[in-house]
Amino acid sequence: MKNIEKLQQPDNLLEVQSIKKYFPLENNSLFKKNSRFVKAVDGVSFVVKKGETLGIVGESGCGKSTMGRTILQLQTPTEGEVLFEGEDISKFNRKRLREIRKDIQIIFQDPFGSLNQRMTVGAMLSEIIHVHKIVPKNEVLKYVQKLLEDVGLNKEHYWRYPHEFSGGQRQRISIARALAVKPKLIICDEAVSALDVSVQAQVLNLLKKLKYKYNLTYIFISHDLSVVKHISDRVGVMYLGKVVELANKKAMYQDPKHPYTQALFSSIPDVTSVNKKERIILKGDVPSPLNIPKGCRFHTRCPAAENICREKEPDFRKIANEHYVSCHLV
């Protein structure tokens, strides 16, 4: 794995190795190739261990969701490898990808848009179970009703349509759909950001409960730092297509090292501390992924930037036990 230790251990479920996802701009010329690209994900590497929850945070547009979809192969990576249980699924053909789909599932931000409005909840879940041959046909009804109960719904909801539910209930249906095929890894892409705060807490607690009941592993993508703190074991911070810091939750929230992470976490309200925490205000806007700055991509907004930051891109290196950071000044 480039710029990060590659740990060949049996408890590693997923290894992401320098993945990139570039979107070419349209070129009106018939003879010229596309020469400009939106670099949504630009060389991301990390490991996800079995049974853990890895939180991914960052500003809107930093590439979090694109990275999640690229890991799942909903979007083909431009470069890099995605190793799931030691196999590079980015090289799989359509048939093998379909087989691996049941092991890696995703929960989207908008449950209403991701559910089929013309099918009842029972029909929707039953179809998935039938396609992947999870249980015998005569056990499908019982299996689906048990799933609905596990996510906090009633057996009677089997015969209802998605529009008959509230937003929180629809997200529970999405969770049931992900669980239906007995996955090993679930990518939660802003799974609670569209819900009310009280409902968010209920869904987060449900996800934590299901994690242990079903022996799940999560990648939890969110812009809400408090939500990520509540559910995650380790946290990665993304900025302009790259992970700039990765550490366990305690180290990340108590002693962040990267200047961007420090600024990001200084915005978290803290009513328990006696000493008021100083808010770090970053100047300027996030650069365009079409024109990423030379050197450290954060130097245009970093209050501590030096000459080397403007000339050379920092390596993503280990500074402590399972704590990685991409910064010349650390």
C-alpha positions, 0 to 999 in steps of 0.5 A, spaced: 500 500 500 502 506 497 504 511 503 501 507 508 503 500 512 500 494 508 498 490 514 496 483 511 492 480 517 486 476 518 482 481 521 483 486 515 476 485 511 477 491 506 484 494 504 483 500 499 490 502 496 491 508 492 484 509 489 483 514 484 476 516 481 477 522 476 471 524 471 473 527 465 470 534 462 467 533 455 471 535 450 467 538 444 473 536 439 472 530 435 480 529 435 482 531 442 482 527 448 479 529 454 485 533 458 481 536 464 479 531 469 475 533 476 479 529 481 473 527 486 478 521 489 485 522 488 489 517 491 486 514 498 489 508 502 486 505 508 484 498 512 478 496 515 478 491 520 473 486 521 467 488 526 470 495 526 466 502 524 470 507 520 468 514 520 469 518 514 468 526 515 470 532 511 466 538 508 461 537 502 465 536 495 471 533 498 469 526 495 467 522 501 461 519 497 464 518 491 469 514 495 464 510 498 461 508 491 468 507 488 469 502 493 462 498 492 464 498 484 458 502 483 463 507 480 469 504 476 476 506 479 480 510 475 486 507 478 488 503 485 485 497 488 480 495 492 481 488 496 475 485 499 478 479 503 484 479 499 481 479 492 481 485 488 474 486 486 475 492 482 478 487 477 471 483 477 467 482 471 459 483 472 458 476 474 463 476 480 461 483 482 454 480 482 456 475 487 460 479 491 454 484 492 451 480 497 457 481 502 458 489 501 451 493 501 450 500 502 445 505 505 444 511 501 442 518 504 435 519 501 431 512 503 425 515 499 429 515 492 432 509 493 426 505 495 422 502 489 415 506 490 411 501 486 413 495 490 410 493 497 416 493 502 415 485 503 415 484 495 422 489 495 425 485 500 423 478 498 425 479 491 432 481 493 432 474 498 430 470 492 435 473 487 441 471 492 438 465 494 438 467 502 433 462 504 428 457 501 422 460 498 417 457 503 421 461 509 422 468 505 415 471 509 418 469 515 425 471 514 422 478 512 418 479 517 423 477 522 428 483 519 422 488 519 422 486 527 430 487 527 430 494 525 424 496 529 418 495 524 412 491 525 410 484 521 404 488 518 409 493 514 410 487 510 404 489 505 405 497 505 408 501 500 414 506 502 410 512 501 406 510 507 412 511 512 415 516 515 422 518 513 425 514 519 421 508 518 423 508 510 431 509 513 429 503 517 427 499 511 433 501 507 437 498 513 433 491 512 434 491 505 442 491 506 441 486 512 437 482 507 443 478 504 447 477 510 452 482 508 459 483 511 460 490 510 455 496 510 457 503 507 453 508 510 453 514 506 450 520 510 445 515 512 442 519 518 443 526 515 436 527 512 433 525 519 430 529 525 435 529 530 431 525 535 430 520 529 438 520 528 439 518 535 434 512 534 437 510 527 444 510 530 443 506 536 439 501 531 446 501 527 450 499 533 445 494 536 445 491 529 453 491 528 453 486 534 447 482 532 449 481 525 457 481 526 457 487 521 463 492 519 461 499 517 464 505 513 460 511 516 460 517 511 458 523 514 459 531 515 456 531 522 462 530 527 458 529 533 454 523 529 461 520 527 464 520 534 458 517 537 458 511 532 466 510 530 472 506 532 476 510 528 476 516 524 479 518 517 478 526 515 478 527 507 480 534 504 479 535 496 479 528 494 485 525 499 485 522 507 489 527 510 488 524 517 486 517 520 486 515 527 482 512 533 477 516 535 480 518 542 486 520 539 482 524 533 478 528 537 482 529 543 489 531 539 488 532 532 494 533 528 493 536 521 491 543 521 485 542 517 483 537 522 484 542 528 480 547 524 474 542 523 474 539 530 474 546 533 467 548 530 464 542 535 460 545 540 462 543 547 458 545 553 462 540 558 469 544 558 470 549 563 475 553 558 472 555 552 475 552 546 478 557 541 475 557 534 479 556 528 476 560 522 479 558 515 480 563 510 478 562 503 474 557 499 476 550 498 480 549 491 477 546 485 478 539 484 479 541 477 485 545 479 488 542 485 494 546 488 501 544 487 504 541 494 500 540 500 493 541 497 491 545 504 496 550 504 492 555 500 488 555 507 493 553 512 495 558 517 501 555 518 503 553 511 511 554 510 515 554 503 515 546 503 508 546 503 507 550 497 512 546 493 512 538 495 506 534 497 506 531 504 506 523 504 501 520 508 505 517 514 505 514 521 506 518 527 503 514 532 500 507 533 495 507 528 495 514 527 497 517 520 497 524 517 499 528 511 503 534 513 510 536 513 509 540 519 507 534 524 
